[in-house]
Amino acid sequence: MAASRVWKQNRWKGPEIPLNSDMMTDLICYIIRKLVVAVSIILFGCMNQNSTDQTDPTELMATIGNINDRIENAMIEESISQLMAVYNEQVNFMPEYKPAIFSHGSLAEFYENWWEKTDITAFKKQVHEILVFTGFALETGTFQMKYATDSSSEREYKGKYMVLWKVEKDKPSIVSEIFGADTYLEPYDIPYAFVQVRPDSGITPRVSEEMMTKVRKWNEEVIRDVRAGDGNARADGFTEDGIYMPHFNSMIIGMDSIRKYMLKTYDPAAKVYVQHTYQAIYDLKEFILVNGHFKGGWGDKDNGGAFEGNMSNLRKKGKGGKFLMHRQLANNDRGTVVF
């Protein structure tokens, strides 16, 4: 019993050894060295963890390039299984002249109905750029499709697109896709014009209330500038290296081109009005992607018109913490009505 008590005393209290000043200095130095080693190990581990979380941009671009090859083949071969394997279970798909689609099953049904009466003879994507974020990547580019339907000979559909990839364990899947023609088309001119799309419920935006407040404020600023017909203000809302992809037009790249387009497009006399709603929001830290729906018109009930459509807006944090428009693509989801 005595030996047991001594062992406990020595274990918890330690030996009672008097310490002089030199021994105390050595002890303090020893403790400091141990702390430095421990902190270094922790920091090294964090650095390794961060490097593991960050996808190599070059490898990711190559991976997306390979997937795009599979998409092209799937479109021509009309392989639903091959194409749907590319999409995330939660997807925000915004086709031109059709309502937005928010589920894997509805998207598969869309392609099945489309291909039932359409023969796609050629499809090619041309990547313009891929922006890599933590856990996501944004791809923009142009596409060209040749197709024939039961009632028409071979036709062409071409335009621009914007795709958000979710990257999990180096396996990208599409969570957001929007595209639109670069020349004017009527609703009956698109290759899937006859397809009926059932309305889907949107994805619940998973961002903080603080971020939602900012999103609403940004959109209020855009709406204000649109209503005022202020082209300069619309251009000032973009980054210097921004890209705007408007309805029925090709990519407009850089501030000079964006400003010229906005000044040509917006006129106070047009009396344009618009309102926005939100479909899906993706917080990308220094960036944020907002997918939404717009509804508006111009003039009045006797001499005007109405329009509706989808938009995907990538905003980038600039000086002073303000998020400016960096990449934007919009399309019409139904025909324009003229009063």
C-alpha positions in Angstrom: 0.0 0.0 0.0 2.8 2.4 0.9 4.5 1.8 -2.5 1.2 2.6 -4.2 0.9 5.9 -2.4 4.4 6.9 -3.3 3.8 6.1 -7.0 0.7 8.3 -6.9 2.5 11.1 -5.2 5.4 11.0 -7.6 3.1 10.8 -10.6 0.9 13.7 -9.7 3.2 16.0 -7.7 6.6 15.0 -9.0 9.8 14.8 -7.1 10.5 17.7 -4.7 13.7 19.0 -6.2 14.9 22.5 -5.3 15.5 24.7 -8.5 18.2 27.3 -8.7 18.1 30.2 -11.3 20.2 28.4 -13.9 18.0 25.3 -13.7 14.8 27.5 -13.9 16.2 29.2 -17.1 17.0 25.8 -18.7 13.5 24.6 -17.8 11.8 27.6 -19.4 13.9 27.3 -22.6 13.0 23.6 -22.7 9.3 24.4 -22.4 9.6 27.2 -25.1 11.3 24.8 -27.5 8.6 22.2 -27.0 5.9 24.8 -27.6 7.6 26.0 -30.8 7.8 22.4 -32.1 4.1 21.8 -31.3 3.0 25.0 -33.0 5.1 24.2 -36.1 3.5 20.8 -36.3 0.0 22.3 -36.1 0.8 25.0 -38.7 2.3 22.4 -41.0 -0.7 20.2 -40.7 -3.0 23.2 -41.5 -1.0 24.1 -44.5 -1.2 20.5 -45.7 -4.9 20.4 -45.1 -5.4 23.7 -47.1 -3.3 22.4 -50.0 -5.4 19.2 -50.0 -8.7 21.3 -50.1 -7.5 23.5 -52.9 -7.9 21.8 -56.3 -5.0 22.3 -58.8 -6.5 24.7 -61.4 -4.6 23.1 -64.3 -5.7 19.6 -63.4 -9.3 20.8 -62.9 -9.4 22.5 -66.3 -8.2 19.4 -67.9 -10.8 17.3 -66.1 -13.6 19.7 -67.2 -12.2 19.6 -70.7 -12.6 15.8 -70.7 -16.1 16.0 -69.3 -17.0 18.5 -72.0 -15.9 15.9 -74.6 -18.2 13.4 -73.0 -21.0 16.0 -73.0 -20.5 16.6 -76.8 -20.6 12.8 -77.4 -23.6 12.3 -75.3 -25.5 15.0 -77.1 -24.7 13.5 -80.5 -25.3 9.9 -79.4 -28.4 11.0 -77.4 -27.2 9.1 -74.4 -29.3 10.2 -71.3 -27.3 8.1 -68.9 -24.0 9.5 -70.1 -25.2 13.1 -70.0 -27.1 13.0 -66.7 -24.0 11.6 -65.0 -22.4 15.0 -65.4 -25.2 16.9 -63.5 -25.5 17.3 -59.7 -28.6 16.0 -58.1 -29.5 19.6 -57.2 -29.2 21.6 -60.4 -30.4 25.0 -61.6 -30.8 24.6 -65.4 -32.0 27.7 -67.3 -32.7 26.9 -71.0 -33.7 29.6 -73.4 -37.4 30.2 -73.9 -38.3 27.6 -71.3 -38.9 27.7 -67.5 -36.0 27.0 -65.2 -35.5 23.3 -64.1 -34.3 22.5 -60.6 -34.2 18.7 -60.3 -32.2 15.8 -61.9 -35.4 14.0 -62.8 -37.0 16.9 -64.6 -33.8 17.6 -66.5 -33.6 14.0 -67.7 -37.2 14.3 -68.8 -36.4 17.5 -70.7 -33.6 15.8 -72.7 -35.6 12.7 -73.4 -38.5 14.7 -74.8 -36.2 16.8 -76.8 -34.3 14.0 -78.4 -37.4 12.0 -79.2 -38.1 14.3 -82.1 -34.6 15.8 -82.8 -31.5 14.5 -84.4 -28.4 16.4 -83.2 -25.8 16.0 -85.9 -23.0 18.1 -84.4 -22.4 19.8 -81.0 -19.2 21.7 -79.9 -18.4 23.8 -76.9 -15.6 26.3 -77.0 -14.3 27.2 -73.5 -13.5 30.9 -73.1 -12.3 30.7 -69.5 -12.6 28.7 -66.2 -12.5 30.5 -62.9 -11.5 28.3 -60.0 -12.9 28.9 -56.4 -12.7 26.7 -53.3 -15.0 23.8 -54.1 -16.4 25.4 -57.3 -15.4 26.4 -60.8 -17.2 28.7 -63.2 -16.9 28.0 -67.0 -17.9 30.4 -69.7 -17.8 29.9 -73.4 -19.6 29.5 -76.7 -21.5 26.6 -78.2 -22.5 25.5 -81.7 -25.2 22.9 -82.5 -26.5 21.5 -85.7 -29.7 19.5 -85.6 -32.7 18.4 -87.6 -36.3 17.8 -86.4 -39.1 15.7 -87.8 -40.5 18.8 -89.5 -37.3 20.6 -90.6 -34.0 20.0 -92.4 -30.6 20.7 -90.7 -30.5 23.9 -88.7 -28.0 25.7 -86.5 -28.3 26.9 -82.9 -25.3 28.8 -81.5 -24.6 31.1 -78.6 -22.8 31.5 -75.3 -23.1 29.7 -71.9 -22.1 29.9 -68.3 -21.7 26.7 -66.1 -21.0 26.5 -62.4 -19.3 23.2 -61.4 -19.3 21.9 -57.9 -16.0 20.1 -57.2 -16.1 17.3 -54.6 -13.0 15.1 -54.3 -11.8 16.3 -57.7 -15.0 15.2 -59.3 -16.9 18.1 -60.8 -20.6 18.1 -61.4 -22.8 20.8 -62.9 -25.0 22.7 -60.4 -25.9 25.7 -62.5 -26.2 26.1 -66.3 -27.6 28.9 -68.5 -27.2 29.6 -72.2 -28.7 31.8 -74.9 -28.4 32.5 -78.6 -26.1 35.2 -79.9 -28.6 36.3 -82.6 -32.3 37.0 -82.3 -34.6 33.9 -82.3 -38.3 33.4 -81.8 -39.5 30.8 -79.3 -40.3 28.4 -82.2 -36.7 28.7 -83.5 -34.9 26.9 -80.7 -34.2 23.1 -81.2 -36.4 22.0 -78.3 -39.3 24.4 -79.0 -41.9 21.6 -78.8 -40.8 20.4 -75.4 -43.2 21.1 -72.5 -41.4 21.9 -69.2 -43.3 21.5 -66.0 -42.7 24.4 -63.5 -40.2 23.4 -60.8 -39.8 24.8 -57.4 -36.5 26.7 -56.9 -33.6 25.9 -54.7 -33.6 27.5 -51.3 -30.7 30.0 -51.2 -28.2 28.8 -48.6 -26.5 32.0 -47.6 -26.6 34.1 -44.4 -29.2 36.8 -43.9 -26.4 39.3 -44.1 -25.5 38.1 -47.6 -29.1 38.0 -48.6 -29.4 41.7 -47.5 -26.4 42.5 -49.7 -27.9 40.6 -52.7 -31.2 42.5 -52.4 -29.3 45.8 -52.2 -27.2 45.1 -55.3 -30.3 44.2 -57.3 -32.1 47.3 -56.1 -29.2 49.3 -57.5 -29.4 47.5 -60.8 -33.2 48.1 -61.0 -32.7 51.7 -60.1 -30.2 52.2 -63.0 -32.4 50.3 -65.4 -35.5 52.3 -64.6 -33.5 55.5 -65.0 -32.1 54.4 -68.3 -28.6 55.2 -67.0 -26.1 53.3 -69.2 -23.1 54.8 -67.4 -24.4 53.6 -64.0 -25.1 50.1 -65.4 -21.5 49.9 -66.8 -20.0 51.2 -63.5 -21.6 48.2 -61.7 -19.2 45.9 -63.6 -15.5 45.1 -62.9 -13.0 46.5 -65.4 -12.5 43.0 -66.8 -16.1 42.1 -66.7 -18.0 40.0 -69.3 -21.6 40.7 -70.2 -23.6 38.1 -72.2 -26.9 39.7 -73.0 -30.0 38.4 -74.8 -29.4 37.6 -78.5 -25.9 38.9 -78.6 -22.3 37.6 -78.3 -20.0 38.1 -75.4 -19.2 41.7 -74.5 -15.7 41.7 -72.9 -14.1 44.5 -70.9 -15.3 47.8 -69.5 -14.9 49.8 -72.8 -17.1 47.4 -74.7 -19.6 47.1 -71.8 -20.0 50.8 -71.5 -20.6 51.3 -75.2 -23.2 48.6 -75.1 -25.0 50.0 -72.1 -25.0 53.5 -73.4 -26.5 52.2 -76.7 -29.1 50.0 -74.9 -30.4 52.2 -72.1 -32.4 55.3 -72.7 -34.5 57.2 -70.1 -37.2 57.7 -72.8 -37.8 54.0 -73.0 -39.3 53.9 -69.5 -38.0 50.4 -68.8 -39.1 48.7 -65.5 -38.0 45.4 -64.0 -38.2 43.3 -60.9 -36.1 40.4 -59.7 -36.6 37.2 -57.8 -34.0 34.6 -56.7 -33.7 31.0 -57.8 -30.4 29.9 -56.3 -27.4 31.6 -54.6 -23.9 30.2 -54.2 -21.5 31.8 -51.8 -18.0 31.6 -53.3 -16.2 33.7 -50.6 -14.6 36.5 -52.6 -17.3 35.9 -55.3 -21.0 35.1 -55.2 -23.2 33.6 -57.9 -26.8 34.7 -57.9 -29.3 33.0 -60.2 -32.6 34.7 -60.6 -35.6 35.5 -62.6 -36.5 39.0 -64.0 -39.8 40.3 -65.1 -40.3 43.7 -66.7 -41.3 45.8 -69.7 -41.1 49.2 -71.3 -43.4 52.1 -72.2 -47.0 51.9 -71.1 -50.1 49.7 -71.6 -50.9 51.4 -74.9 -47.4 51.7 -76.4 -45.0 49.2 -74.8 -44.3 45.6 -74.1 -43.3 43.0 -71.5 -40.5 40.5 -71.1 -39.4 37.8 -68.7 -36.3 35.6 -68.3 -33.5 34.1 -66.3 -30.2 35.5 -65.3 -27.0 34.2 -63.7 -24.8 36.9 -62.1 -21.3 36.3 -60.8 -20.2 39.2 -58.5 -16.6 39.8 -57.4 -15.5 41.6 -54.2 -13.7 44.8 -55.1 -12.2 47.7 -53.2 -14.0 48.6 -50.1 -15.7 45.2 -50.0 -18.2 46.1 -52.6 -19.2 43.3 -54.9 -19.3 44.3 -58.6 -20.7 42.3 -61.5 -18.0 40.2 -63.0 -19.8 37.7 -65.3 -23.4 38.0 -66.3 -25.6 36.0 -68.7 -29.3 36.5 -69.3 -31.9 34.8 -71.6 -35.6 35.1 -72.2 -37.7 32.2 -70.8 -40.7 33.2 -72.9 -41.6 35.3 -75.9 -41.7 39.1 -75.6 -45.2 40.6 -75.7 -45.7 43.9 -77.5 -48.8 45.9 -76.5 
